[in-house]
Amino acid sequence: MIFLPLFAIVLYFLPTIIGHNKRNAVGIFLLNFFLGWTVIGWIIALIWACTSDVRLPVFVVAGHGHFCCHCGKVNPPDGRFCWACGRPT
């Protein structure tokens, strides 16, 4: 008799369980928690949990130098000011 309510809770939070490792896991949980009782909210949360995360490209800069903390441009290692924004590095 206790398995039926437990199964219902797991089924209700299935989108949250599927999307727990995503960047938007909190958003999936909140949508599932507040609108999961509607069929549309549950389906949207499930689709959101099943979609893949868009990975941002990572650029690796080879060579010497350091990044400006203000604009993110690569500066020469001996430079004291950023060549792009002019601020001290």
C-alpha positions in Angstrom: 0.0 0.0 0.0 2.9 2.4 0.6 4.4 1.8 -2.8 1.6 3.5 -4.7 2.1 7.0 -3.1 5.9 6.5 -3.4 5.5 5.6 -7.1 3.3 8.7 -7.6 5.8 11.0 -6.0 8.7 9.6 -8.1 6.5 9.9 -11.3 5.6 13.5 -10.4 9.2 14.5 -9.9 10.5 12.5 -12.9 11.5 15.6 -14.9 13.5 16.8 -11.9 15.2 13.4 -11.5 16.1 13.3 -15.2 17.4 16.9 -15.2 19.3 17.0 -11.9 22.7 17.4 -13.6 21.7 20.3 -16.0 22.6 23.9 -15.7 19.0 24.8 -15.3 18.2 22.1 -12.7 16.7 24.6 -10.3 14.4 26.0 -13.0 13.3 22.5 -14.0 12.6 21.7 -10.3 10.6 24.9 -9.8 8.5 24.4 -12.9 7.9 20.8 -11.9 7.0 21.7 -8.4 4.6 24.6 -9.1 3.1 23.6 -12.4 3.7 19.9 -12.5 0.2 19.2 -11.3 -1.0 20.5 -14.7 -0.3 18.1 -17.5 1.1 20.8 -19.7 3.6 22.0 -17.0 4.7 18.4 -16.3 5.3 17.8 -20.1 7.2 21.1 -20.5 9.4 20.2 -17.5 10.0 16.7 -18.9 10.9 18.1 -22.4 13.2 20.7 -20.8 14.9 18.0 -18.7 15.4 15.8 -21.7 16.9 18.4 -24.0 20.7 18.7 -24.2 22.7 21.5 -22.7 24.3 23.8 -25.2 28.0 23.8 -24.5 29.8 27.0 -24.9 33.0 26.8 -27.0 36.2 27.0 -25.0 39.1 28.8 -26.6 42.6 28.0 -25.5 45.2 30.6 -26.2 48.6 29.3 -26.9 51.6 31.4 -26.0 52.6 33.8 -23.3 50.6 36.6 -21.9 47.8 37.2 -19.5 44.1 38.1 -19.7 42.7 41.5 -18.8 40.2 41.1 -16.0 38.0 43.9 -17.4 37.6 43.0 -21.1 39.2 39.5 -21.3 41.7 40.2 -24.1 45.1 38.7 -24.1 48.0 41.1 -23.3 51.7 40.7 -23.7 53.4 39.3 -20.6 55.4 42.5 -20.0 52.5 44.9 -20.6 51.1 46.9 -17.7 48.1 48.2 -19.5 45.5 46.4 -21.6 45.9 47.1 -25.3 42.1 46.9 -25.9 40.6 48.8 -23.0 43.6 50.8 -21.6 43.0 49.7 -18.0 45.9 48.5 -15.8 46.2 44.7 -15.7 
